[in-house]
């Protein structure tokens, strides 16, 4: 039998995911709420105290049962709170790499460098 360790984080706790080793309070002070919201909805073992959830705007409508994750609810939350992002819809994930796929041209090293540097 495996056990899942649920981390309920307070304002003094360190997030410790995605190379973010800052405290929750520092992230809130820097208005870096997006990483906190993303961790709540996408990671199964991360939960916050009620005061942090209120500060992030996660009301009872948006709360999910932990341990668990809900990526679809995350995207709905971003749209409902008008947090614009390239990642709000799964269809918009792509990038500039797709521009080179259609072309079947041999590019020199210098031309690739100039494209990389935005020239």
N, C-alpha and C positions, 0 to 999 in steps of 0.2 A: 504494500500500500504506500502510495506516495503522498506526501503532505505538501501543501502549497503555503508558503509564508506570505501573508498579506502585510504590506508595509503601510501603516497609516501615518502619514507625514504631518508634522506640525510646522509652524513658521521657523523654528530653529533647526529643523532637519535639513540635511543635504539631499538634493535630488539624486545625484549619482548615476544618471543615465545619459547616454548620447554625449559623453565627454563633458557634461555639465555637472561640476562638483560644487556648485554654489548653493547657499541656503535658500529656502523657499522665500523668506523675507526679502533677501537681496533681489531675487527675481521679480517679486512683486513691486519693489521699490523702483526697479529699472523698467517697469511696465513690460516685462518679458512674460506676459501671461500665456502666450501662445504655446510655449514649450510645456507649461504646467497643464494646460487643457489637453494638449496632445498626449502627454503621459497618462492622464486620467482615463481618457477614452480608449487609447490604443494598447496600454500595458495592463495585463491582468492583475499584477500584484501591487499596483500603486493606488492608494486611496488617500484622501485628505480629510482633515478635520472639517466640521461644518462651517466654521468661520472662514476658512480658506475657500471652500466651495462657494460660499455666498459672495466672497470678494471676486471670484472668477466668473460669477454670473451663472453658475450651475445650480439651478433650482431643483425642486423635487421632480419637475417635468423631465429634466435632463439627467438625473442621477441614474446610474446603472448598478446592478447588483454585482458586488465584488466577491470573490475573484472572478473576473470576467472582463471582456473587452467588447466594444461595439464601434467599429469604424464608420458604419453608416450613420449612426447617431452623431458621431464627431463631425462629419461633413454637413449634416443638417444643422448642428449647433453653430458651425462657422457661417453658414448662409443666414441663419436666423439673427445672428448678432452682427451681420454685415462686416465680417472680418474677411476682406478680400485676399485672395490667394490664388496662385496658379494651381494649388493642390486641392481646391474645393471640389473640383469635378475630376473624376478619374480619367475622363476623355482628354483633358488638357495636359496630361502628363506626356511629355514628348520633349522636344527640345530642338536645339539647333543641329543636333547630330542627324536629324531626319532630313535636313536640307541637302546633305551630302549623299544620302542614300540613293536618290533618284538619278544623280549624275554619275555617269560612268566615265569620268575623266581622270587621267593620271595627273596628280598635282605634285608639284615640286615641294621640297622642304621649305623654301622661302615663301612660296605662296600660301602654304598651310600656316606658317608662322604669322604672316600678315593677316590672315583670316582670324587667327587666334588672338591677335592683338587688336582686332577691330579696325584694321585699315582697309 
